[in-house]
Amino acid sequence: MLKTLMMACVLTALVPGSVWAQSDTAPPTLLVVGDSLSAAYGIERDAGWVALLAERVAHRAEVVNASISGETTGGGATRLPELLRQHDPDIVLLELGGNDGLRGLPPSQMSANLEGMIEKSQAAGAQVLLLGIDIPPNYGDAYRQAFTGVFRELADTHEVPLVPFLLEGVALKPELMQDDGIHPTAEAQPRLLDNVWPSLVPLLEEAGAASTSTASEESTKQAGAS
């Protein structure tokens, strides 16, 4: 018995000391609202970075992938209120804008749509992680700068974390891109997750801490009532 207890103490010490990692309360819900880059276009869905994320946080968080190939910020903005109502997420990952850029839509329109999504998510009590994207150089330097600037400006204005470029370390490597030159291969998906992970972990820890605090308050109320 003593040996078992000692081993348990050792294993506990090896686990990162975050509330999120150790909490036994209801796990936080992560809602991913994205386009084909998050919908695993052209590959098996369980090979996509969102599926890999779900595996990494298994039993610690629930991941809901509401991404649709071809989605624009306008489409995402229309769908978001119902998604928030249905899933009540603790964290919303917004990965939209690529199709707006490829269609040459005004960056101001994309900005307004994303800003509305950020504000609605925050109003629903969710933290937001913004996942940025870039467009090919042939769209012109002025348009490209205005496009990528949207993500930085929104992140600064609303004080939300930003992954500047989801395809960092992937987009310029032909062996990691599908034949269309737009969508990453299955082999590239772990890198996409690695690009997202450092910005996501603090949000997970904060969500876990909030969940633990809420559970503690409920326990105190029940104890007082009894």
C-alpha positions in Angstrom: 0.0 0.0 0.0 2.8 2.4 1.0 4.6 1.6 -2.3 1.5 2.4 -4.3 1.0 5.7 -2.5 4.6 6.7 -3.1 4.3 5.9 -6.8 1.2 8.0 -7.1 3.0 10.9 -5.5 5.8 10.5 -8.0 3.5 10.4 -11.0 1.6 13.5 -9.7 4.9 15.4 -9.5 5.6 14.6 -13.1 2.3 16.1 -14.3 2.5 19.8 -15.2 1.2 21.8 -12.3 -1.6 23.5 -14.1 -5.1 23.6 -12.8 -6.3 22.5 -16.2 -4.1 19.3 -16.2 -5.2 18.3 -12.7 -8.8 19.4 -12.5 -11.5 16.7 -12.2 -14.3 19.1 -12.9 -16.3 19.3 -16.1 -13.8 19.8 -19.0 -13.9 23.0 -21.0 -15.4 23.0 -24.4 -13.4 24.3 -27.4 -15.3 25.4 -30.5 -13.4 25.6 -33.7 -15.1 27.7 -36.4 -13.0 27.5 -39.6 -12.8 26.7 -43.2 -11.2 23.9 -45.2 -7.9 24.3 -43.3 -9.7 23.1 -40.2 -12.2 20.8 -41.9 -9.4 18.5 -43.1 -10.1 19.1 -46.8 -8.6 16.5 -49.1 -7.5 14.2 -46.3 -9.1 11.9 -43.7 -11.0 14.0 -41.2 -9.3 12.2 -38.3 -5.9 13.2 -39.7 -6.7 16.9 -39.5 -5.1 19.2 -36.9 -8.4 19.7 -35.1 -8.8 15.9 -34.7 -5.2 15.8 -33.5 -6.0 18.5 -31.0 -9.0 16.5 -29.7 -6.6 13.5 -29.2 -4.1 15.7 -27.4 -6.7 17.1 -24.9 -8.7 13.9 -24.6 -10.4 13.7 -21.1 -9.2 17.3 -20.4 -11.3 19.2 -22.9 -14.1 18.6 -25.4 -13.4 19.8 -29.0 -16.3 20.7 -31.3 -15.2 21.2 -34.9 -17.8 23.4 -36.7 -15.5 24.1 -39.7 -16.9 23.9 -43.2 -14.8 23.8 -46.4 -15.4 27.0 -48.5 -16.6 29.0 -45.5 -16.2 32.7 -45.5 -16.2 35.1 -42.5 -19.7 36.1 -43.6 -20.9 32.5 -43.4 -19.2 32.0 -40.1 -20.7 35.1 -38.6 -24.2 33.9 -39.7 -23.7 30.4 -38.1 -21.9 31.5 -34.9 -24.9 32.6 -32.7 -26.5 29.1 -33.0 -23.2 27.4 -32.4 -22.6 29.4 -29.2 -26.2 28.6 -28.0 -25.8 24.9 -28.8 -22.3 24.3 -27.4 -21.8 27.0 -24.8 -18.0 26.9 -25.4 -15.3 28.1 -23.0 -12.9 28.8 -25.9 -13.7 29.7 -29.5 -11.0 29.3 -32.1 -11.7 31.5 -35.2 -9.9 30.3 -38.3 -11.6 32.2 -41.1 -10.7 34.7 -43.8 -8.8 32.6 -46.3 -11.7 32.3 -48.6 -12.5 36.0 -48.3 -9.0 36.7 -49.5 -9.0 34.2 -52.3 -12.3 35.8 -53.6 -10.8 39.3 -53.3 -13.4 40.5 -50.8 -12.8 43.8 -49.1 -10.6 43.4 -46.0 -12.9 45.9 -44.2 -15.8 43.5 -44.7 -13.7 40.6 -43.4 -12.7 42.7 -40.4 -16.3 43.6 -39.5 -17.4 40.0 -39.7 -14.5 38.7 -37.6 -15.0 41.5 -35.1 -18.7 40.6 -34.7 -17.7 37.0 -34.1 -15.1 38.0 -31.4 -17.6 40.2 -29.7 -20.4 37.7 -29.7 -18.1 34.9 -28.4 -16.8 37.2 -25.6 -20.4 38.2 -24.7 -21.2 34.5 -24.4 -18.4 34.1 -21.9 -15.9 32.4 -24.2 -12.3 33.3 -24.7 -11.2 33.7 -28.3 -8.1 32.6 -30.1 -7.7 34.1 -33.6 -5.9 32.1 -36.2 -4.4 34.2 -39.0 -3.8 33.3 -42.6 -2.0 34.8 -45.6 -2.8 34.9 -49.3 -0.6 34.4 -52.3 1.7 37.3 -53.5 -0.1 37.5 -56.8 -3.0 39.3 -55.1 -0.8 42.4 -54.8 1.2 43.8 -51.9 -1.3 46.4 -50.9 -4.2 44.0 -50.7 -2.1 41.4 -49.0 -0.9 43.8 -46.3 -4.4 45.0 -45.7 -5.6 41.4 -45.4 -3.0 40.2 -42.9 -3.3 43.5 -41.0 -6.9 42.7 -40.2 -5.8 39.9 -37.8 -3.2 41.9 -36.0 -5.6 44.9 -35.6 -8.4 42.8 -34.2 -6.1 40.9 -31.8 -4.8 44.2 -30.5 -8.1 45.9 -30.3 -9.9 43.1 -28.5 -6.9 41.8 -26.6 -7.2 38.3 -27.9 -4.2 36.0 -28.6 -3.3 35.6 -32.3 -1.5 32.8 -34.2 -0.2 35.1 -37.0 0.0 32.4 -39.7 -1.6 29.0 -39.3 0.5 27.5 -42.1 3.8 28.7 -40.8 6.5 26.2 -41.7 4.2 24.5 -44.1 3.0 26.8 -46.9 6.3 27.2 -48.6 7.2 23.5 -48.5 5.7 21.7 -51.6 6.0 18.3 -50.0 3.7 19.4 -47.2 1.0 20.9 -49.5 -1.6 19.2 -51.7 -1.5 19.5 -55.5 -3.7 22.6 -55.3 -1.0 24.5 -53.4 -3.5 25.8 -50.9 -4.3 22.9 -48.6 -1.8 21.1 -46.4 -1.3 17.4 -46.5 -1.9 14.9 -43.7 1.8 15.0 -43.0 1.6 18.7 -42.3 -1.2 18.6 -39.8 0.9 18.0 -36.7 2.8 21.2 -37.6 -0.4 23.1 -37.8 -1.3 21.9 -34.3 2.1 22.9 -33.0 1.6 26.4 -34.4 -1.7 26.7 -32.5 -0.7 24.9 -29.3 1.5 27.5 -27.5 -1.3 30.2 -27.8 -4.0 27.7 -26.8 -2.5 26.3 -23.6 -2.9 29.5 -21.5 -6.5 29.7 -22.5 -7.0 26.0 -21.5 -5.4 26.6 -18.2 -7.5 29.7 -17.5 -10.7 27.8 -18.5 -9.7 25.0 -16.2 -9.1 27.4 -13.3 -12.5 29.0 -13.9 -14.2 25.6 -13.9 -12.5 24.6 -10.7 -13.5 27.9 -9.1 -17.1 27.5 -10.1 -17.2 23.9 -8.9 -15.7 25.0 -5.5 -18.4 27.7 -5.2 -21.1 25.3 -5.9 -19.7 22.8 -3.4 -19.6 25.6 -0.8 -23.2 26.6 -1.5 -24.4 23.0 -1.2 -22.5 22.5 2.1 -24.1 25.7 3.5 -27.5 24.6 2.4 -27.2 21.2 4.1 
